[in-house]
Amino acid sequence: MFNEKLKLTELVSLSLRGFRTRPERAFFTILGMAVGIGTVLLLVSLGYGLQYILIGKLITTSDSLVTMEASYPTESNLLIQQPLVDKLKTYENVAEVSPVAEFPGEVNQGGGSSLLIDTLIVEPAYFRLTGILPDIGSTPTDGDTGAVTYSQTLAPLGLVADKTALDKTLNFKVSYQNNKDNTTVESDSVAPVKIKGIISDQATSPTAIIFSNSLSVPPPFFNKVLVKAKNVDVLATLRDKLLGEGFSVSARIDLVTQARQITNILTIILGVFGVTALIVSAIGMFNTMLVGFMERTYEVGILKSLGATDYDVRNLFLIEASAMGLFGGLGGIIIGITMGKILNFLLSVVATKFGGETIQLFLIPWWFVFLILFLSVMIGFVSGWWPAHKATGLSPKEAFNRK
């Protein structure tokens, strides 16, 4: 007869006996749990990867999150001129204002044939405020001269869109055309204007972003202004003020918020599919524990006859079920991480083969790994609760009769 409760080591040893006596059943039960957990981890990592890629494309600089793009509606026939830009700088909650002019232009290299392009005349802060950064070359800073070109601009000029094009000299002529009164003022050809950066974008028509310091004739008016708020808390107030003055306003933070909402919904949907697989595997574990209890009623009767308490008997089943959940969780984490890395590798191989960059589409947040490991133990614990409860209420006599 036992004189006291079983020690923890004894409980663990007795609980894991089923792993030794029926290894096939234990293995396939744990495997089913691991597949379910691995599916959850893989699908949720897909949702996080999509969010990381999408949000990462939108958030390239911290300033872009608190910057708004303001312009007058086309039908208003209003122009943004320098006095208005100076006035906006004095507004409360405004940290910075950067005007942007858009005009048709021409560009050539070394006196060759000219290429018709779209030109944006900006201050170097444009890149920091919009989050549009060169893929090749350095990010412009205040006081810089030069231009950043899109990749489609270079090929017609006999240049390759790589590092060899940096610091090449281009000649620009910009037509300051006012569509409202059909007047045109042309800037003189500016030389030298060096290429300081290249934006790799095959979908954008030939375009150049010229730093305003490089032009001897400044633009007579601007198409839009970038208004940076002092912080995100005053962004809505500043937006309302600009809207009240007749501006059309768009903010990158709105795109980020919408993108995050979409990706969160997608992650939840993917998680639901994964949880469905997890529920199926949990039902399988519950069935295994219930069958195990029915097969071990005689063993329960012997333990109780020897003096084992209800507490001991209950913990035998709970420890066994929790151990299965733990091993299933560890196996699922290994499956999920391994499959994610394999799929990332295959996608990167395909992407680089077609001229793209490597892709990390499956991104696993480590906090979720620990969470799902905890949940797997809890699933095992819950699966073993009913068999443990049944075993607790079983008397030695009833156990021997069932045998």
ZIGIJO-V600398 format. One record per pair of residues at least 24 apart in sequence whose C-alpha atoms are under 10 Angstrom apart, sorted by the first residue. I is the first residue (numbers start at 0). GAP is how many residues later the second one is. If there is no record, write none. Layout:
BEGIN
{{I;GAP} {I;GAP}}
END
This chain:
BEGIN
{{0;302} {0;303} {0;304} {0;305} {0;306} {0;307} {1;301} {1;302} {1;303} {1;304} {1;305} {1;306} {1;307} {2;303} {2;304} {2;305} {3;303} {3;304} {3;305} {3;308} {4;302} {4;303} {4;304} {4;305} {4;306} {4;307} {5;301} {5;302} {5;303} {5;305} {5;306} {5;307} {5;309} {5;310} {6;305} {7;304} {7;307} {7;308} {7;311} {9;302} {9;306} {10;301} {10;302} {10;304} {10;305} {10;306} {10;308} {10;309} {11;303} {11;304} {11;305} {11;307} {11;308} {11;311} {12;303} {12;306} {12;307} {13;302} {13;303} {13;305} {13;306} {14;298} {14;300} {14;301} {14;302} {14;303} {14;304} {14;305} {14;306} {14;308} {15;300} {15;301} {15;303} {15;304} {15;305} {15;307} {15;308} {16;303} {17;274} {17;278} {17;302} {18;301} {18;305} {21;270} {24;263} {24;267} {25;259} {25;262} {25;263} {25;298} {26;297} {26;300} {26;301} {27;256} {27;257} {27;260} {27;300} {28;252} {28;253} {28;255} {28;256} {28;257} {28;258} {28;259} {28;260} {28;295} {28;296} {28;299} {29;251} {29;252} {29;254} {29;255} {29;293} {29;294} {29;295} {29;296} {29;297} {29;298} {29;299} {29;300} {29;301} {29;302} {30;250} {30;293} {30;296} {30;297} {30;298} {30;300} {30;301} {31;245} {31;246} {31;248} {31;249} {31;250} {31;251} {31;252} {31;253} {31;296} {31;299} {31;300} {32;244} {32;245} {32;246} {32;247} {32;248} {32;249} {32;250} {32;251} {32;252} {32;291} {32;292} {32;293} {32;294} {32;295} {32;296} {32;297} {32;298} {32;299} {32;343} {32;346} {32;347} {33;244} {33;247} {33;290} {33;291} {33;292} {33;293} {33;294} {33;295} {33;296} {33;297} {33;298} {33;299} {33;300} {33;301} {33;302} {33;342} {34;239} {34;242} {34;243} {34;246} {34;293} {34;294} {34;296} {34;297} {34;298} {34;299} {34;300} {34;301} {35;238} {35;239} {35;240} {35;241} {35;242} {35;243} {35;244} {35;245} {35;246} {35;292} {35;293} {35;295} {35;296} {35;299} {35;300} {35;340} {36;237} {36;238} {36;240} {36;241} {36;242} {36;244} {36;245} {36;291} {36;292} {36;293} {36;294} {36;295} {36;296} {36;297} {36;298} {36;299} {36;335} {36;336} {36;338} {36;339} {37;236} {37;239} {37;240} {37;290} {37;291} {37;292} {37;293} {37;294} {37;295} {37;296} {37;297} {37;298} {37;299} {37;300} {37;301} {37;302} {37;334} {38;231} {38;232} {38;234} {38;235} {38;236} {38;237} {38;238} {38;239} {38;293} {38;294} {38;296} {38;297} {38;300} {39;230} {39;231} {39;232} {39;233} {39;234} {39;235} {39;236} {39;237} {39;238} {39;292} {39;293} {39;296} {39;332} {40;229} {40;230} {40;233} {40;234} {40;291} {40;292} {40;293} {40;294} {40;295} {40;296} {40;298} {40;299} {40;321} {40;322} {40;323} {40;324} {40;327} {40;328} {40;331} {41;228} {41;229} {41;232} {41;290} {41;291} {41;293} {41;294} {41;295} {41;296} {41;297} {41;298} {41;320} {41;321} {41;322} {42;223} {42;224} {42;225} {42;226} {42;227} {42;228} {42;229} {42;230} {42;231} {42;232} {42;293} {42;297} {42;319} {42;320} {42;321} {43;222} {43;223} {43;224} {43;225} {43;226} {43;227} {43;228} {43;229} {43;230} {43;292} {43;318} {43;319} {43;320} {43;321} {43;324} {44;222} {44;225} {44;226} {44;291} {44;292} {44;295} {44;316} {44;317} {44;318} {44;319} {44;320} {44;323} {45;220} {45;221} {45;224} {45;225} {45;294} {45;314} {45;315} {45;316} {45;317} {45;318} {46;216} {46;217} {46;218} {46;219} {46;220} {46;221} {46;222} {46;223} {46;224} {46;314} {46;315} {46;316} {46;317} {47;215} {47;216} {47;218} {47;219} {47;313} {47;314} {47;315} {47;316} {47;317} {48;214} {48;218} {48;310} {48;311} {48;312} {48;313} {48;314} {48;315} {48;316} {49;209} {49;210} {49;213} {49;214} {49;216} {49;217} {49;310} {49;311} {49;312} {49;313} {50;208} {50;209} {50;210} {50;211} {50;212} {50;213} {50;215} {50;216} {50;310} {50;312} {51;208} {51;211} {51;308} {51;309} {51;310} {51;311} {52;306} {52;307} {52;308} {52;310} {53;202} {53;205} {53;206} {53;209} {54;200} {54;201} {54;202} {54;203} {54;204} {54;205} {54;208} {55;200} {56;74} {56;75} {56;199} {57;72} {57;73} {57;74} {57;194} {57;195} {57;197} {57;198} {57;201} {58;71} {58;72} {58;73} {58;193} {58;194} {58;196} {58;197} {59;67} {59;68} {59;69} {59;70} {59;71} {59;72} {59;73} {60;66} {60;67} {60;68} {60;69} {60;70} {60;71} {60;72} {61;66} {61;67} {61;68} {61;69} {62;62} {62;64} {62;65} {62;66} {62;67} {62;68} {62;165} {62;166} {62;167} {62;168} {63;62} {63;63} {63;64} {63;65} {63;66} {63;67} {63;68} {63;162} {63;163} {63;164} {63;165} {63;187} {63;188} {63;189} {64;64} {64;65} {64;66} {64;163} {64;164} {64;166} {64;167} {64;170} {64;186} {64;187} {64;188} {64;189} {64;190} {64;191} {65;29} {65;63} {65;64} {65;161} {65;162} {65;163} {65;164} {65;165} {65;166} {65;167} {65;168} {65;169} {65;170} {65;185} {65;186} {65;187} {66;27} {66;28} {66;29} {66;30} {66;61} {66;62} {66;63} {66;64} {66;158} {66;159} {66;160} {66;161} {66;162} {66;163} {66;164} {66;165} {66;168} {66;183} {66;184} {66;185} {66;186} {67;29} {67;61} {67;62} {67;157} {67;158} {67;159} {67;160} {67;161} {67;167} {67;170} {67;171} {67;174} {67;180} {67;181} {67;182} {67;183} {67;184} {67;185} {67;186} {68;28} {68;29} {68;30} {68;31} {68;60} {68;61} {68;155} {68;156} {68;157} {68;158} {68;159} {68;170} {68;178} {68;179} {68;180} {68;181} {68;182} {68;183} {69;29} {69;153} {69;154} {69;155} {69;156} {69;157} {69;169} {69;172} {69;173} {69;176} {69;177} {69;178} {69;179} {69;180} {69;181} {70;29} {70;151} {70;152} {70;153} {70;154} {70;155} {70;171} {70;172} {70;175} {70;176} {70;177} {70;178} {70;179} {71;151} {71;152} {71;153} {71;171} {71;173} {71;174} {71;175} {71;176} {71;177} {72;173} {72;174} {72;175} {72;176} {73;106} {73;149} {73;174} {75;170} {75;171} {76;102} {76;103} {77;102} {77;145} {77;168} {77;169} {78;99} {78;101} {78;141} {78;142} {78;143} {78;144} {78;145} {79;140} {79;141} {79;142} {79;143} {79;144} {79;145} {80;138} {80;139} {80;140} {80;141} {80;142} {80;143} {81;137} {81;138} {81;139} {81;140} {82;138} {83;141} {84;136} {84;137} {84;139} {84;140} {84;141} {84;142} {87;137} {87;139} {87;154} {88;138} {88;139} {90;138} {90;147} {90;150} {91;137} {91;138} {91;142} {91;145} {91;146} {91;149} {92;134} {92;135} {92;136} {92;137} {92;138} {92;140} {92;141} {92;142} {92;144} {92;145} {93;133} {93;134} {93;135} {93;136} {93;137} {93;140} {93;141} {93;144} {94;132} {94;133} {94;134} {94;135} {94;136} {95;29} {95;33} {95;130} {95;131} {95;132} {95;133} {95;134} {96;26} {96;28} {96;29} {96;32} {96;128} {96;129} {96;130} {96;131} {96;132} {97;24} {97;25} {97;26} {97;27} {97;28} {97;31} {97;126} {97;127} {97;128} {97;129} {97;130} {98;24} {98;26} {98;27} {98;113} {98;122} {98;123} {98;124} {98;125} {98;126} {98;127} {98;128} {99;26} {99;109} {99;112} {99;119} {99;121} {99;122} {99;123} {99;124} {99;125} {99;126} {100;75} {100;108} {100;109} {100;111} {100;117} {100;118} {100;119} {100;120} {100;121} {100;122} {100;123} {100;124} {101;72} {101;73} {101;74} {101;75} {101;107} {101;117} {101;119} {101;120} {101;121} {101;122} {102;71} {102;72} {102;73} {102;74} {102;75} {102;116} {102;119} {102;120} {103;69} {103;70} {103;71} {103;72} {103;73} {103;103} {104;67} {104;68} {104;69} {104;70} {104;71} {104;81} {104;82} {104;102} {104;103} {105;65} {105;66} {105;67} {105;68} {105;69} {105;83} {105;102} {106;46} {106;50} {106;63} {106;64} {106;65} {106;66} {106;67} {106;82} {106;83} {106;100} {106;101} {107;46} {107;48} {107;49} {107;61} {107;62} {107;63} {107;64} {107;65} {107;81} {108;45} {108;48} {108;49} {108;50} {108;59} {108;60} {108;61} {108;62} {108;63} {109;47} {109;58} {109;59} {109;60} {109;61} {109;81} {110;59} {110;60} {111;45} {111;46} {111;59} {112;43} {112;44} {113;42} {113;43} {113;57} {113;58} {113;59} {114;38} {114;39} {114;41} {114;42} {114;57} {114;91} {115;37} {115;56} {115;57} {115;58} {115;90} {115;91} {116;35} {116;36} {116;55} {116;57} {116;88} {116;89} {116;90} {116;91} {117;35} {117;56} {117;87} {117;88} {117;89} {117;90} {117;91} {118;28} {118;30} {118;53} {118;54} {118;55} {118;56} {118;87} {118;88} {118;89} {118;90} {118;91} {119;27} {119;28} {119;29} {119;54} {119;87} {119;88} {119;89} {119;90} {119;91} {119;92} {119;102} {119;103} {120;26} {120;53} {120;87} {120;88} {120;89} {120;90} {120;91} {120;92} {120;93} {120;94} {120;97} {120;98} {120;101} {121;25} {121;87} {121;88} {121;89} {121;90} {121;91} {121;97} {121;100} {121;103} {122;86} {122;87} {122;88} {122;89} {122;90} {122;91} {123;85} {123;86} {123;87} {123;88} {123;89} {124;86} {124;101} {125;83} {125;85} {125;99} {125;100} {126;82} {128;97} {128;98} {128;99} {128;123} {129;96} {129;98} {129;121} {129;122} {130;121} {131;67} {132;64} {132;65} {132;66} {133;62} {133;63} {133;64} {133;65} {133;66} {134;27} {134;62} {134;63} {134;64} {134;65} {134;66} {135;25} {135;26} {135;27} {135;29} {135;30} {135;60} {135;61} {135;62} {135;63} {135;64} {136;25} {136;26} {136;28} {136;29} {136;30} {136;58} {136;59} {136;60} {136;61} {136;62} {137;28} {137;58} {137;59} {137;60} {138;57} {138;58} {139;56} {139;57} {139;71} {141;69} {141;71} {142;68} {142;69} {142;70} {142;71} {143;52} {143;67} {143;68} {143;69} {143;70} {144;47} {144;48} {144;49} {144;50} {144;51} {144;65} {144;66} {144;67} {144;68} {144;69} {144;70} {145;24} {145;45} {145;46} {145;47} {145;48} {145;49} {145;50} {145;51} {145;63} {145;64} {145;65} {145;66} {145;67} {145;68} {145;69} {146;46} {146;47} {146;48} {146;49} {146;50} {146;51} {146;61} {146;62} {146;63} {146;64} {146;65} {146;67} {147;46} {147;47} {147;48} {147;49} {147;50} {147;51} {147;59} {147;60} {147;61} {147;62} {147;63} {148;46} {148;47} {148;48} {148;49} {148;50} {148;51} {148;52} {148;57} {148;58} {148;59} {148;60} {148;61} {149;47} {149;48} {149;49} {149;50} {149;51} {149;52} {149;53} {149;54} {149;55} {149;56} {149;57} {149;58} {149;59} {150;46} {150;47} {150;48} {150;49} {150;50} {150;51} {150;52} {150;53} {150;54} {150;55} {150;56} {150;57} {151;46} {151;47} {151;48} {151;49} {151;50} {151;51} {151;52} {151;53} {151;54} {151;55} {151;56} {152;45} {152;46} {152;49} {152;51} {152;52} {152;53} {152;54} {152;55} {153;44} {153;52} {153;53} {153;54} {154;51} {155;50} {160;36} {160;37} {160;38} {160;39} {161;35} {161;36} {161;37} {161;38} {162;33} {162;34} {162;35} {164;29} {164;30} {164;31} {164;32} {164;33} {165;28} {165;29} {165;30} {165;31} {165;32} {166;25} {166;26} {166;27} {166;28} {166;29} {166;30} {167;24} {167;25} {167;26} {167;27} {167;28} {168;24} {168;25} {168;26} {168;27} {169;24} {169;25} {171;36} {171;38} {171;42} {171;43} {172;42} {173;41} {173;43} {173;45} {174;44} {175;41} {175;42} {175;43} {175;44} {175;45} {176;42} {176;43} {176;44} {177;42} {177;43} {184;32} {184;34} {184;35} {185;31} {185;33} {186;28} {186;29} {186;30} {186;31} {186;32} {187;27} {187;28} {187;29} {188;26} {188;27} {188;28} {189;24} {189;25} {189;26} {189;27} {190;24} {223;24} {223;25} {224;24} {225;24} {225;25} {226;24} {277;98} {277;101} {278;100} {280;47} {280;98} {281;43} {281;94} {281;97} {281;98} {281;100} {281;101} {282;96} {282;100} {283;99} {284;36} {284;39} {284;40} {284;94} {284;95} {284;97} {284;98} {284;99} {285;35} {285;93} {285;94} {285;95} {285;96} {285;97} {285;98} {285;99} {285;100} {285;101} {286;96} {286;97} {286;100} {287;33} {287;95} {287;96} {287;99} {288;28} {288;29} {288;31} {288;32} {288;35} {288;91} {288;94} {288;95} {288;96} {288;97} {288;98} {288;99} {289;27} {289;93} {289;94} {289;95} {289;96} {289;97} {289;98} {289;100} {290;96} {291;25} {291;95} {292;24} {292;91} {292;93} {292;94} {292;95} {292;97} {292;98} {293;93} {293;96} {293;97} {293;105} {293;108} {293;109} {294;107} {294;108} {295;95} {295;103} {295;106} {295;107} {296;93} {296;94} {296;97} {296;98} {296;99} {296;101} {296;102} {296;103} {296;104} {296;105} {296;106} {297;98} {297;99} {297;100} {297;101} {297;102} {297;103} {297;104} {297;105} {298;97} {298;100} {298;101} {298;104} {299;91} {299;92} {299;94} {299;95} {299;96} {299;99} {299;100} {300;90} {300;93} {300;94} {300;95} {300;96} {300;97} {300;98} {300;99} {300;100} {300;101} {300;102} {301;94} {301;95} {301;97} {301;98} {302;93} {303;88} {303;90} {303;91} {303;92} {303;93} {303;95} {304;90} {304;91} {304;92} {305;90} {308;83} {309;78} {309;79} {309;81} {309;82} {309;83} {309;84} {309;85} {310;77} {310;81} {311;76} {311;80} {312;75} {312;76} {312;77} {312;78} {312;79} {312;80} {312;81} {313;70} {313;71} {313;72} {313;73} {313;74} {313;75} {313;76} {313;77} {313;78} {313;79} {314;69} {314;70} {314;73} {314;74} {314;77} {315;68} {315;72} {315;75} {316;64} {316;66} {316;67} {316;68} {316;69} {316;70} {316;71} {316;72} {316;74} {316;75} {317;62} {317;63} {317;64} {317;65} {317;66} {317;67} {317;68} {317;69} {317;70} {317;71} {318;58} {318;61} {318;62} {318;65} {318;69} {319;60} {319;61} {319;64} {320;56} {320;57} {320;58} {320;59} {320;60} {320;61} {320;62} {320;63} {320;64} {320;66} {320;67} {321;54} {321;55} {321;56} {321;57} {321;58} {321;59} {321;60} {321;61} {321;62} {321;63} {322;53} {322;54} {322;57} {322;58} {323;52} {323;53} {323;55} {323;56} {323;57} {323;59} {323;60} {324;48} {324;49} {324;50} {324;51} {324;52} {324;53} {324;54} {324;55} {324;56} {324;57} {324;58} {324;59} {325;47} {325;48} {325;49} {325;50} {325;51} {325;52} {325;53} {325;54} {325;55} {326;46} {326;49} {326;50} {326;53} {327;45} {327;48} {327;49} {327;52} {328;40} {328;41} {328;43} {328;44} {328;45} {328;46} {328;47} {328;48} {328;50} {328;51} {329;39} {329;42} {329;43} {329;46} {329;47} {330;42} {331;37} {331;40} {331;41} {331;44} {332;36} {332;37} {332;39} {332;40} {335;26} {335;28} {335;33} {336;25} {336;26} {336;27} {336;32} {339;24}}
END
